[in-house]
């Protein structure tokens, strides 16, 4: 409750009456309770706030969650029917029981739903660990697959990329929960960046630097975006706009991060460099990610990029992978390293009811 108490005390004498007498916290005005609850950037604090009493719980409904700082999903396989999340805000792990996802691989980055797959992609589902809600998806004949970021306004769609071991072509798949099959496109996609945005797959090829906008139903390339000045390593949407991010993957603290906005006017399309993302924060992971608004609750982190990356070290007994997290301040053009505990295949997860 320390975070809550600090938030309340920072108000204009919220706990003082006309004669500076302390008032019972349970007697705080409903509007004030709601204001406090909306300034709690971590779901753990929000849950503790709701647990204080009936009045506090009624003014902080699950349907009206404040802007949340994402968690990191730790571990990709649920053999023990449990998954762990790491909260950066609290520097601690949260463990949840998920018997519904036993033996499946859980993948992100994700908002609300985590993508769950068995090894053969014959059993696919979306899973919300906060509510235990499971949304089954149609099976698909692939040896491997992973989720692709979709626009928030396309939240009712699920996009994947996958392939067969013996094939040089990969598959882009799109469906809505409840569909009995996927709409698929097959093409060479190795090392490409992908996102489903405004009804099309945008595919960036790092070898040519060009970005193709592919129509889902026909598989036809509707437009080709010329290469940006620097090589991209992430596609993400922010406030309805498609952004291309060019970060120094080595994160040597000297490299800047370039941000480009996809611009389409008439028959002309191009990447245009921008210098700010305003009140947004970007959370990137493996060429994908998502954007969230600070919404007044985490102002110190606005206009920043949080980059989750990995280093691979070849040893005599195999490959060892370590993960790191860095924050890029777009205005200051500076990197800061953020300490991470040891985790297996971490991925961003934005908790939501």
N, C-alpha and C positions, 0 to 999 in steps of 0.2 A: 504493500500500500504506500510505500515511500514515494513512488512516482506520482501517485494520485494526490497525496498530501501536498507535494511540491507544486503540482499544477494548481490546486485550489488556493494555496497560500499566495501564489503569484497574482491572484486576482485582486481587484480593488476592494479590499477589506471584506472578502466574501463571507468570512466567518464572524464578523463583528456586527453587533447591533448598534443602536443609537448611543448606548452608553458603554461601548467597547466591551461588552460582555460576550464571551464565547457562546455560540449557539450549537445545538446538536447537529451533527453532519446529516442525520436523517431528515432534518427540517430544511435543508437547502431547497430553494425554489426549483421546480421542474426544469425551467429553461436553463438555469445554471448547471444542473446536473447533466443535461444533454450537452451543454457547451464543454464541460469537463471531459465527458466520455468521448467526444469527437477529437480530443487532443491527446489521445493515448495511442501512440504509433505501433504498439506491439500487442498482439492478440492476447498474450498472457496477462498483461495489465488490464485489458478490457474484460477478460473473464473474471479477474479478481474484483474489478469494479462492480460487475453485475452480481457478484456473490455477497455483497455487503448487506443488502436488505431488499425488500420488495420494491420500495420506491426507486432505488437506484437501478434495479433490474428493469423496471417498466420504462425508464427513461433511456435505456441503452439496449434497444431491441437488436436481435441478431440480424434482422433485415436491414439495419442501418449501421453497418460496421464503419468505423473511422478509417482513414487511409492507413494501410498497414505497411510496415517495413517487411519485405519478404524474408522467409526463412530459407535455410539450405537443407534440402533433402539429402540425407546421408545414407549411403548403401543402396545398391540397386536390386538386391534380391531378398525376397521376404520368406526365406526358409523357416525362420523362427516365428512367423506370424507377427512380426513387429517391425516397425520402421522408426527411424530417428530423424528428428528435425533439429537443426541448430539455430538458435535465435541470436543474431548479432547484437540485438538491443540488450539482452540479458546475459550474453556470453555463457549460455548453458544449453544442454540438449533437452528436447522433449521426446518421450517415447510413447508410441501409440500402438495398440493392438489392431492388426488388420488381417483377421483370418480369411476374409474374402479374397485376398490377393496372395494366398499361400503359393510359394514357388514361382511367382511371376516377377518379371523384371519391371521395375518402376522407373520411369524416365520423365525428364523435364527439359527445359524450363516450362513452367505451367502456371496458369491462373486457376485457382479453385480445384480443378480436376487434374489428377496425375494420370499419365498414360501408363497402362499396365499391359504387358505382353508376355506370352510364353515364348519359348525359343523358336518355334516354327510359325509364329504369327497366326496360329489357328484359333487362338483364344485372345481376343483383344477387348479392352474395356477402359472406361474412364472411371476414376475413383476419387471421391472426396473424403479424405481421412478424418475431417472434422465432423462429418455427419454420417459416415459409413455408407453413403450413397454410391451405388455402383451402376454405371450406364454401359450395358453391353454394346459392342460394335460388331459388324459383320466380319467373319473370317476372310483372309485373303491368302492366296497361294504364293507366299514369299518365304525365303529362308531367314530373313532379317528385316527389321523395319524400325523406324523411330518417328516421333511426332515432329511436325513442322509448325512453327508459329503461325497463328492466324490473327487477323485484325479483331479488335474487341467488338466491332459491329458485325463480325462474322462468327460470333461466339457459338452459334448453333451448328457450326461446321467443324469437322475434324479432318485434318490434313496429315498425311504421312508420306515418308519416302522409304523405299525398301528395294530389295533385289533378290535374285537367285544366285547361288554360289557360282554356277557355271556360265552365267550370262554377263556380258559387258554392258548391258543396258540396265537402267534402274527404273523403278516405277514410282510415279507420283499418284497418290490416291486421295480422294475426297469423298466424304459422306456426311450425312446427318444421322444422329442417333435415331434408331428406328428403321433406317434403310436396311434392305436385305442384301445389298452389295455396294461395292465401291465404284465410283467413276475413276477410271485409271488412264494415265498417260505414260508411255514408255519411251525413254530417251536416255542418252549418255549424260549422267549427272555427277560423275565422280569428282569429288573435291569442290563441287558447286555450293553456293549459298542459296537458300530457298525460303520463300515466305508466301503465304496465301493472303492476297491483299486486293480488296474491291473486286472480287469475282474472278481473279486471275492468279496463276502462279508466276511469281517473279523469280527468275533464276539467273544468278550472277556467276559467270565463268571466270575464275581467276587467271586462266591462261590467256584468254583474249581480252579480258577486262570489260566485255560487253554484258549487258543485262537483257534477258529476253522476258517479255510478258506473254505468257502462254494461256490461251483460252482453254478452259477446263473441258468443255463438251467436245470440242473439235480437235484439241491438241495443236491447233495452229498458232504460230507465233504472231501475235497481233501487232507488236512493236518491238524494236530493238533499241535499247538505250546505249549511246556511245560510252566508252570507258571514262570514268572520273579521273582527275589528275593523279590520284594515288590509289593503290590497291586496297580493295575492301576486304574486311574479314568479318562483317556482320550485317545482316539486314534486320531492321526492326521498325515497328510502327509507333508513332508518337502523335497523339492528338489528331488522328485521321490521316497523317502524312507518312509516307514511306521514307525512311532514312537509311542511308548507307554509312557505316562506320569504318573508318580506317585507323586502326590502333597499332602501335608498335607491340607485337606479340611478346617480344623479349622483356618489355616493361623495364628498361634500364634507367628509368627515371629521367631520361633526357629527351625521349621522343614525345612529340605532341600527338594529339588525337584529332583527326579530321572528321568532320561531320558533313554529309551531303544530303540534300533533300531532293527527292524525285520531283521534277517539274515537267508538267505536260501542258503545253499550250498549242491548240490547233493540231497540227501534224508534227510539231516539234517536241521532242522529249529529251531531257538531259538531267545530269546530276549537278546541282547548284550548291556550293559550299555555304554553310551557315555558321554563325559564331555563338549561337545560344539556343538552348531548348527551353528557356523560360523557367516555369515552376515545375518542370518535369524532371524525373530521374530515370535513367536507363539501367537495366540490369541485364548484362550480356553473359552468354555462356555458349561456347561451341558454335559460333556463327549465328546464334539466335538470341532471343531475349524478349523483353517487354518494357513498357514505359508506364510509370504511375505518377500521379500528381501529388505534390507535397500537401496540397489542400490546407495549408496553414498549420499543419501539425508537426512537420519536420523541416522547417525552413532552412536550417543549417545545411541540409543536404541537397537543396534545389540546384538545378543546372549542373548535375554531376552524373558521371558514368561509373557504375560498379562493374568491374570486369573480372569474371571468374575464369581462370586459366589453369594450365597444367604443364608440368615438365616431365619428360620421360628420360630415364637413365637406364641404359642397357648394362645388365650385370651378367655374371657367368650363369646364374640360375634363372634368368629371365629378365623381363622389363619391369622396372620400378617406376611408378607414377606418383608424383607429388602435386598437390593443388595449392593455388595461391589466390588471393583476392586483393585487388588494387582499386582505389578510387581515383578518378580523374576529375579535377575541378576545371570545368570548361573555361570559366572566366579567368582563372589564374594560370591556366595551362600547366598544371602541375599534377604529378602522381603522388599518392600516398599508399604505402603498403598497409594492409589490414591483417592482423594476426588471425590465423585459423587453426583450430585443433585438427588432429588427424581425422580424416574422413575418407570413406570409399565412394568414389564417383559422385561428388556433390553436384546438386542441380538446384536452381532457383525454384521456389514454390511460394506463391502468393496466397496466404490463407484467406478463405472466404467461406461464408455460410452457403 
